[in-house]
Amino acid sequence: MMSLVTFLPSKRTYKARKGQNLLQIARAARVIIPTRCHGQASCLMCKVKIEAGAVGPPTDKEKRKLSAGDLKEGIRLSCQTIVTDEPCTVRIPEDRLKSVVQRALERQHMDQDDW
């Protein structure tokens, strides 16, 4: 069975096989999800938010590493989250450094417009 996984904010959609984890699918789709532990659920860098659709239930590792509130809000570890045969939409949080630089550039641009 194949399902469609859409990654936000890139809006890239990829056909995935049931049983693959989101990190594997993102790599195949050339979508970057940061990680240091290579999918061992130890660095917690690969957090994503399930915005729509269905994925497999949280793994024991996720239950230990993530708060109940995070899980309830759809926050998951992409290295542990298994796709089902239903489509899903996954938001990858923006890199903090990238967002700081982008805001600084926007302020600089606005300041130039004031001249």
C-alpha positions in Angstrom: 0.0 0.0 0.0 1.2 3.5 -0.8 0.2 6.7 0.9 0.9 10.3 0.2 3.0 12.3 2.7 3.1 16.1 2.3 5.9 18.0 4.1 5.3 21.6 5.0 6.5 24.4 4.6 8.0 23.0 1.4 4.7 21.6 0.2 6.6 18.6 -1.2 4.5 15.4 -1.5 5.9 12.0 -1.7 4.5 8.5 -2.2 5.5 6.3 0.8 5.1 2.7 1.6 3.2 1.7 4.7 5.7 1.0 7.5 8.3 3.5 6.6 9.2 6.2 9.1 8.8 9.9 8.3 12.6 10.5 8.5 13.2 7.9 5.8 10.4 9.3 3.6 11.8 12.9 4.1 15.2 11.8 3.0 13.8 10.0 -0.1 11.8 13.2 -0.9 14.9 15.4 -0.4 13.3 17.2 2.5 15.7 18.1 5.3 14.8 17.1 8.8 17.7 17.7 11.2 19.1 14.8 13.2 22.3 13.9 15.0 21.5 10.4 16.2 20.7 8.9 12.8 17.2 7.8 13.8 17.8 6.4 17.3 15.4 8.8 19.1 18.1 10.2 21.3 18.8 13.7 20.0 15.2 14.9 19.7 16.1 17.1 16.8 13.7 15.5 14.3 10.5 16.7 16.0 7.7 17.3 13.5 4.0 18.1 13.9 1.3 16.0 12.3 -1.1 18.5 10.9 -3.5 16.3 9.1 -4.2 12.7 8.3 -3.1 9.6 10.3 0.2 8.0 11.3 1.0 5.0 13.5 0.7 5.3 17.3 3.6 6.7 19.4 6.4 4.2 20.0 7.6 3.4 23.5 10.7 5.6 22.8 8.4 8.5 21.9 6.3 8.1 25.0 9.5 8.2 27.1 11.1 11.2 25.3 8.0 13.4 24.5 5.5 14.9 27.0 1.9 13.7 26.9 1.0 17.3 25.9 3.3 17.2 22.9 1.9 13.9 21.8 -1.6 15.2 22.2 -0.7 18.2 20.0 0.6 16.0 17.3 4.3 16.5 18.0 6.2 13.4 17.0 9.8 12.2 16.4 10.1 11.7 12.6 12.5 8.8 13.1 9.9 6.9 15.1 6.7 7.9 13.4 5.4 5.2 11.0 3.1 6.0 8.1 -0.1 4.1 7.6 -2.0 3.6 4.3 -3.7 7.0 4.9 -2.3 10.3 3.6 -0.8 12.7 6.1 0.6 16.3 6.3 3.7 16.9 8.4 5.1 20.3 9.4 8.8 20.6 9.9 9.6 23.4 12.3 11.7 26.1 10.8 15.3 26.2 11.8 15.6 28.8 14.6 18.9 30.3 13.2 17.4 30.6 9.7 14.3 32.4 11.1 16.4 34.9 13.1 18.5 35.7 10.0 15.4 36.0 7.8 13.7 38.5 10.3 17.0 40.5 10.4 17.0 40.7 6.6 13.4 41.8 6.6 14.1 44.5 9.1 17.1 45.7 7.1 14.9 45.8 4.0 12.2 47.8 5.7 14.8 50.2 7.1 16.1 50.8 3.5 12.5 51.4 2.3 12.2 54.2 4.9 15.1 56.2 3.3 
